[in-house]
Amino acid sequence: MKKGLVVLLVLVGLFVLVGGWLSGQYNGLVSSQEGVNQAWAQVENVYQRRADLIPNLVETVKGAAAFEQETFIAVAEARARVGSIQLTPEMLKDPEALKNFEAAQGQMTSALSRLLAVAENYPQLKANQNFLDLQSQLEGTENRITVERRTFNQVAQTYNTKIRIFPTSLLAGMFGFAPRPYFASAPGSDKAPAVKF
């Protein structure tokens, strides 16, 4: 009788230990996944800040550069494309969806670069304090975007590593924890631009 009780206690203790370990691993995976979602939300936040600054910047430039209509249209179209792509945390599992989002953001960056290049042709605009403030805010936002993308990649790397390490990988596979794609650099950004004077 005592021997059976000891075996039962050992089995119950083993069950509690394994259950506690599994629970801890699962909770760790959930925490990591939520960390990725939170980092993504912050990336979206800074992209939204940029999108919110653009109308003010465009209106300020329009006042001084009324005939640069093509540039304004390009900025408006790029902003519309960015606004039409809503990436949810579930879609972050899809590398193609992230590439589409990045492509739209790249078009926005390109359109903004053209807008700022147009502004360089107008000395009265460069002296406009409102324009200078908006330009400064936009530069700061671009820096924030870079920082938040880097943070997202770091959090995604930690999560992706966690779901691939044995034996947690078994648990991750059972419960559908999928790897998250990373932000990548734009094609051709590995080559230095040609500077001509």
C-alpha positions in Angstrom: 0.0 0.0 0.0 2.8 2.4 1.0 4.7 1.6 -2.2 1.7 2.4 -4.4 1.2 5.7 -2.5 4.8 6.7 -3.1 4.5 5.8 -6.8 1.3 7.9 -7.0 2.9 10.8 -5.2 5.9 10.6 -7.6 3.7 10.5 -10.6 1.6 13.4 -9.3 4.8 15.4 -8.6 6.1 14.6 -12.0 2.8 15.7 -13.6 2.8 18.9 -11.7 6.5 19.7 -12.7 5.8 18.9 -16.4 2.6 20.8 -16.3 4.3 23.8 -14.7 7.1 23.7 -17.2 4.6 23.5 -20.1 2.6 26.3 -18.7 5.7 28.5 -18.2 6.9 27.8 -21.8 3.4 28.5 -23.3 3.1 31.7 -21.3 6.6 32.8 -22.4 5.7 32.2 -26.0 2.5 34.3 -25.6 4.5 37.1 -23.9 7.0 37.0 -26.8 4.3 37.1 -29.4 2.6 40.0 -27.7 6.0 41.7 -27.5 6.2 41.4 -31.3 2.6 42.8 -31.6 3.4 45.7 -29.4 6.6 46.5 -31.4 4.6 46.4 -34.5 2.0 48.7 -33.1 4.8 51.2 -32.3 6.0 50.9 -35.9 2.5 51.7 -37.1 2.3 54.6 -34.7 5.4 56.3 -36.1 4.2 55.7 -39.7 0.9 57.2 -38.8 2.7 60.3 -37.3 4.4 60.7 -40.7 1.1 60.3 -42.6 -0.4 63.0 -40.3 2.4 65.4 -40.9 2.2 65.1 -44.7 -1.0 67.2 -45.4 0.4 70.1 -43.4 3.8 69.9 -45.2 2.1 69.7 -48.6 -0.2 72.7 -47.9 2.8 74.7 -46.8 4.8 73.9 -49.9 1.7 74.4 -52.2 1.5 78.0 -51.1 5.0 78.7 -52.5 5.2 76.2 -55.3 1.8 76.3 -56.9 2.8 74.9 -60.3 4.5 71.7 -58.9 1.2 69.8 -59.2 2.8 66.5 -60.3 4.8 66.2 -57.1 1.7 67.0 -55.0 -0.3 64.3 -56.8 2.5 61.8 -56.2 2.5 62.5 -52.5 -1.3 62.3 -52.3 -1.3 58.9 -54.2 1.5 57.5 -52.0 -0.3 58.6 -48.9 -3.5 56.9 -50.1 -1.7 53.7 -50.9 -0.2 53.7 -47.4 -3.6 54.3 -45.9 -5.2 51.5 -47.8 -2.8 48.9 -46.3 -3.7 47.9 -42.8 -1.5 45.2 -41.5 -2.9 43.4 -38.5 -0.8 41.3 -36.0 -2.1 38.2 -37.7 -0.9 39.4 -41.1 2.6 39.8 -39.7 3.0 36.1 -40.1 2.9 36.7 -43.9 6.2 37.9 -45.3 4.4 39.0 -48.6 2.0 41.2 -46.7 4.9 42.9 -44.9 6.7 43.4 -48.2 3.6 45.1 -49.7 3.4 47.3 -46.6 7.1 48.1 -46.9 6.7 48.9 -50.7 3.9 51.3 -50.0 6.0 53.0 -47.3 9.0 53.2 -49.7 6.8 54.9 -52.2 5.8 57.4 -49.5 9.4 58.1 -48.7 10.2 58.6 -52.3 7.3 61.0 -52.8 8.4 63.0 -49.7 11.9 63.2 -51.0 10.6 64.7 -54.2 8.5 67.1 -52.3 11.4 68.3 -50.2 13.6 68.6 -53.3 10.9 70.9 -54.8 11.0 72.9 -51.7 14.7 73.5 -52.1 14.0 75.5 -55.3 12.0 78.1 -53.4 14.1 80.4 -51.1 10.9 82.0 -49.7 9.8 78.5 -48.6 13.1 77.7 -46.9 12.6 80.9 -44.9 9.1 80.0 -43.8 9.2 79.0 -40.1 6.1 76.7 -40.5 7.9 74.8 -43.3 11.1 74.5 -41.3 9.2 73.2 -38.3 7.3 70.6 -40.4 10.5 69.6 -42.1 12.2 69.1 -38.7 9.3 67.1 -37.4 9.4 64.9 -40.5 13.1 64.3 -40.2 12.6 63.3 -36.5 9.7 61.0 -37.5 11.9 59.3 -40.2 14.5 58.7 -37.4 11.8 57.3 -35.2 10.7 55.0 -38.0 14.2 53.7 -38.3 14.5 53.1 -34.5 11.1 51.4 -34.3 11.8 49.1 -37.3 15.1 48.1 -35.6 13.3 47.5 -32.4 10.6 45.4 -34.2 13.4 43.3 -35.8 15.1 42.7 -32.5 11.8 41.6 -30.8 10.9 39.5 -33.8 14.3 37.9 -33.7 13.9 37.0 -30.0 10.5 35.5 -30.6 11.6 33.6 -33.7 14.5 32.2 -31.8 12.3 31.2 -28.9 9.9 29.2 -31.1 12.7 27.4 -32.8 14.6 26.2 -29.8 14.0 22.6 -28.7 11.9 21.6 -26.8 9.9 24.8 -26.9 9.7 24.4 -30.7 7.4 21.3 -30.1 5.0 23.4 -28.0 5.2 26.3 -30.5 4.3 23.9 -33.3 1.4 22.4 -31.4 -0.2 25.8 -30.6 0.5 27.5 -34.0 3.2 30.0 -33.0 4.6 31.0 -36.4 7.8 33.0 -37.2 7.5 36.7 -37.9 9.2 38.3 -40.9 11.7 41.1 -40.5 11.9 44.5 -42.1 14.5 44.4 -44.8 16.4 47.2 -46.5 15.1 48.5 -49.8 16.6 46.7 -52.9 19.7 48.5 -54.1 20.4 50.2 -50.7 23.5 48.2 -50.3 25.2 50.3 -53.1 26.4 53.8 -52.4 24.6 56.5 -54.4 26.6 58.2 -57.1 27.3 61.8 -56.2 27.9 64.2 -59.0 28.9 67.9 -58.6 
